[in-house]
Amino acid sequence: MAKLLTKDNFVRRLRAEGARRYQDRHPFTILLNKGKLSEKQLQAWILNWFYFQKSLPLKDGAIISNCPIAVVRRLWVSRILDHDGYGELEGGIEGWLRFAQASGLDRQIVLTSKPISGVGLAVDSLLNFARKSSWIEGVATSLTQLFLPAVVDRRINALARYYNHIVKPEGLRYFLSLNAQARKDSDTALTLVIKYADSNELREKALRAVLFSEDVLWSILDAIYSAFVVRDSPLHEP
Amino acid sequence: MAKLLTKDNFVRRLRAEGARRYQDRHPFTILLNKGKLSEKQLQAWILNWFYFQKSLPLKDGAIISNCPIAVVRRLWVSRILDHDGYGELEGGIEGWLRFAQASGLDRQIVLTSKPISGVGLAVDSLLNFARKSSWIEGVATSLTQLFLPAVVDRRINALARYYNHIVKPEGLRYFLSLNAQARKDSDTALTLVIKYADSNELREKALRAVLFSEDVLWSILDAIYSAFVVRDSPLHEP
């Protein structure tokens, strides 16, 4: 029998296979990081990415509803709280909304406008995946967060340097808290995956789930690039 | 109570709302029709579209498995035969394979290579939709074929005029038979939808299913454009 893929090797494979398709390499991200986006293109990204942001608690709800292990459910419930906020603490959805407002978008428009269809398809396919797969694979989709801190650092730099005429400083607040969050969350997810995916078959499945999740992020950017860089689509439907 | 949307008005709304996003308007199709694609880009389209082609009998199987009405199932089974072929008659999958071969692609490569991930996501979301929606909505997704004849005519002209150094004449055979097929199939689908979607609520659902299906086609082209026009990705994984 093959030796069980260790945690270190699991992460190594994730980095090797995942890095190739991580959103940081997407042409849209490259434009963003180089300060080449127009105000409208930046806003289009913020507006459309909100649909992904909004879908996260639904995805996490699906993972919980598939999971028979109470300790895992309890860990995972905190994700939903992190997205939706609790008590005084504002969640990730509100954080993104404030980022949008600091970038000149109307709150009501962000809340009510629909994403372009390619973004809708991609995000919904992630939600679907979480609903239909095992909870371990659902948890594994969030391992894309392993790669997030480097991306967020570059994003903060780009926003502060190139887009400060569009994005007010308070708009960066969300991203400043995001890195600590992402490190904590991806640690938890990795621990769960390594603990419960206790065969190479399950670990391979988990690995494929992360790569699928990266493909989703990539597709979101494909659609945004097509609509707002290749073409000049309206920012939002009336 | 609101008057029932007539068949004519249903088709009129379909044309009005559908035409806006039909694949004919996509930047990739525009390049194709103007003869602006390189050999590799044309082959990339053929190779990746094959994944859509291959998924059609699975989609139709899902529609059948959701449908409790035997006369409808019997009508719909002929779709699967049309894709997979029967007796001496070659099906749509084989037709596309021959088109690929006539365009310089190796049959074995077409059969075994994976689509780029955005194409995979989009096609799988259509399959998913068919599995999870009512059979009427599943049937309605095929109403995009109403728009197909005009597209196919332009495609045949472009292939014959601009790409005759790439595509051998026998490669066009599949498209020449496609129009009659599409007219027959969309007539059947429209008849079924109008017969069984007997409330405005159901007709609206059917309408949304067609528009969703058009979004899928659009997203396939977004991904191909991103990978092979914006970037220069490898034609297929080794």
Interface residues (C-beta under 8 A of the other chain):
Chain A: R21 P27 S117 G118 G120 L121 A122 D124 S125 N128 D215 V216 W218 S219 D222 A223 Y225 S226 V230 R231
Chain B: R21 P27 S117 G118 G120 L121 A122 D124 S125 N128 D215 V216 W218 S219 D222 A223 Y225 S226 V230 R231
